[in-house]
Amino acid sequence: MLLDRTIITRKKRFGIDLYTDLNDITCQQDFYATTDATISIIRPELLSLDREIRALDGKRLCAKGNLDLAQAIRREAFPSPAANWKEKAANASKGAGFAANEAKIKTEMKVIETQLNAMKEQFGIRIFPILQSHFGTSAGPTEIHSSTDAVVNRIRERYQTCKSEIIEINRKKIQKEAIIDQLDVDVSLRRI
């Protein structure tokens, strides 16, 4: 059903948002030293994702450098305007080749960007049930005694927002199924 896809899409967006919030904490010592249960649960998934994303970021940075180089080469290829139609035709073919090379590099960058987003989305799908079993029905934020307590509160807030939206989607799904069931009964009565 369409609403089932909406739930999966919401979990994917949760992964992107959560990684965006937590990506900086992987560079802090407190993240590794804490004994907080929430951080301990998220740490393996987050570090695995972070390692993959940093590798792709390196590829993206390399592609960006190649694009800058290709653009500089294109700018320097035509220092003076063409004087006759032969030179103009040669410049046009060179320009098309340069443009094709730049388009190829831009496409590579978009593919890398898509891979990054897909990884973050899969993180959301994997981590949501883990947080669901960890947080259970507990609601309120914890008091802040360390820097990781603030992170746990951000995680809890993101999770609670996502959970409430999924509950609303499930409520709509149940309503739609009831309407469909009612329509099925009405159709079966007409046949009699």
FENHU-V631671 format. One record per backbone hydrogen bond with DSSP energy under -0.5 kcal/mol. CO is the residue of the C=O (numbers start at 1). NH is the residue of the N-H. E is the energy in kcal/mol with one decimal. If there is no record, write none. Layout:
co=CO nh=NH e=E
co=CO nh=NH e=E
//
This chain:
co=1 nh=5 e=-1.4
co=2 nh=6 e=-1.5
co=3 nh=7 e=-1.8
co=4 nh=8 e=-1.9
co=5 nh=9 e=-2.7
co=6 nh=10 e=-2.2
co=7 nh=11 e=-2.1
co=8 nh=12 e=-2.1
co=9 nh=13 e=-2.3
co=10 nh=14 e=-2.1
co=11 nh=15 e=-1.8
co=12 nh=16 e=-1.9
co=13 nh=17 e=-2.7
co=14 nh=18 e=-2.9
co=15 nh=19 e=-2.4
co=16 nh=20 e=-2.2
co=17 nh=21 e=-2.0
co=18 nh=22 e=-2.4
co=19 nh=23 e=-2.0
co=22 nh=25 e=-0.6
co=22 nh=26 e=-0.8
co=23 nh=26 e=-0.5
co=24 nh=27 e=-1.5
co=25 nh=28 e=-1.8
co=28 nh=31 e=-0.6
co=28 nh=32 e=-0.6
co=29 nh=32 e=-0.8
co=29 nh=33 e=-1.8
co=30 nh=34 e=-1.8
co=36 nh=40 e=-2.3
co=37 nh=41 e=-1.9
co=38 nh=42 e=-2.2
co=39 nh=43 e=-2.9
co=40 nh=44 e=-0.6
co=42 nh=46 e=-2.9
co=43 nh=47 e=-2.9
co=44 nh=48 e=-2.1
co=45 nh=49 e=-2.3
co=46 nh=50 e=-2.9
co=47 nh=51 e=-2.2
co=48 nh=52 e=-1.8
co=49 nh=53 e=-2.7
co=50 nh=54 e=-2.5
co=51 nh=55 e=-1.6
co=52 nh=56 e=-2.1
co=53 nh=57 e=-2.6
co=54 nh=58 e=-1.7
co=55 nh=59 e=-1.6
co=56 nh=60 e=-2.7
co=57 nh=61 e=-2.6
co=58 nh=62 e=-2.1
co=59 nh=63 e=-2.5
co=60 nh=64 e=-2.4
co=61 nh=65 e=-2.1
co=62 nh=66 e=-2.3
co=63 nh=67 e=-2.3
co=64 nh=68 e=-2.5
co=65 nh=69 e=-2.3
co=66 nh=70 e=-2.5
co=67 nh=71 e=-2.5
co=68 nh=72 e=-2.1
co=69 nh=73 e=-2.5
co=70 nh=74 e=-2.2
co=71 nh=75 e=-2.1
co=72 nh=76 e=-2.0
co=73 nh=77 e=-1.1
co=74 nh=78 e=-0.5
co=84 nh=88 e=-2.1
co=85 nh=89 e=-2.3
co=86 nh=90 e=-2.4
co=87 nh=91 e=-2.8
co=88 nh=92 e=-2.2
co=89 nh=93 e=-2.2
co=90 nh=94 e=-2.4
co=91 nh=95 e=-2.9
co=92 nh=96 e=-2.2
co=93 nh=97 e=-2.0
co=94 nh=98 e=-2.5
co=95 nh=99 e=-2.5
co=96 nh=100 e=-2.4
co=97 nh=101 e=-2.1
co=98 nh=102 e=-2.4
co=99 nh=103 e=-2.4
co=100 nh=104 e=-2.1
co=101 nh=105 e=-2.0
co=102 nh=106 e=-2.5
co=103 nh=107 e=-2.2
co=104 nh=108 e=-2.1
co=105 nh=109 e=-2.1
co=106 nh=110 e=-2.1
co=107 nh=111 e=-2.4
co=108 nh=112 e=-2.1
co=109 nh=113 e=-2.3
co=110 nh=114 e=-2.4
co=111 nh=115 e=-2.2
co=112 nh=116 e=-2.4
co=113 nh=117 e=-2.3
co=114 nh=118 e=-2.4
co=115 nh=119 e=-2.1
co=116 nh=120 e=-2.1
co=117 nh=121 e=-2.5
co=118 nh=122 e=-2.3
co=119 nh=123 e=-1.9
co=120 nh=124 e=-1.7
co=121 nh=125 e=-1.9
co=122 nh=126 e=-2.3
co=123 nh=127 e=-2.8
co=124 nh=128 e=-1.9
co=125 nh=129 e=-0.6
co=126 nh=130 e=-0.7
co=127 nh=131 e=-2.7
co=128 nh=132 e=-2.5
co=129 nh=133 e=-2.2
co=130 nh=134 e=-1.7
co=131 nh=135 e=-3.3
co=132 nh=136 e=-1.8
co=135 nh=138 e=-2.2
co=143 nh=145 e=-0.8
co=146 nh=149 e=-0.7
co=146 nh=150 e=-1.0
co=147 nh=151 e=-1.2
co=148 nh=152 e=-2.6
co=149 nh=153 e=-2.1
co=150 nh=154 e=-1.9
co=151 nh=155 e=-2.6
co=152 nh=156 e=-2.8
co=153 nh=157 e=-2.4
co=154 nh=158 e=-2.6
co=155 nh=159 e=-2.8
co=156 nh=160 e=-3.0
co=157 nh=161 e=-2.4
co=158 nh=162 e=-2.4
co=159 nh=163 e=-3.0
co=160 nh=164 e=-2.5
co=161 nh=165 e=-1.9
co=162 nh=166 e=-2.3
co=163 nh=167 e=-2.4
co=164 nh=168 e=-1.9
co=165 nh=169 e=-2.1
co=166 nh=170 e=-2.6
co=167 nh=171 e=-2.1
co=168 nh=172 e=-2.1
co=169 nh=173 e=-2.2
co=170 nh=174 e=-2.4
co=171 nh=175 e=-2.1
co=172 nh=176 e=-2.5
co=173 nh=177 e=-2.5
co=174 nh=178 e=-2.1
co=175 nh=179 e=-2.1
co=176 nh=180 e=-2.4
co=177 nh=181 e=-2.6
co=178 nh=182 e=-2.3
co=179 nh=183 e=-2.2
co=180 nh=184 e=-2.3
co=181 nh=185 e=-1.9
co=182 nh=186 e=-2.2
co=183 nh=187 e=-2.3
co=184 nh=188 e=-2.0
co=185 nh=189 e=-2.0
co=186 nh=190 e=-1.3
co=187 nh=191 e=-1.0
co=188 nh=192 e=-0.7
//
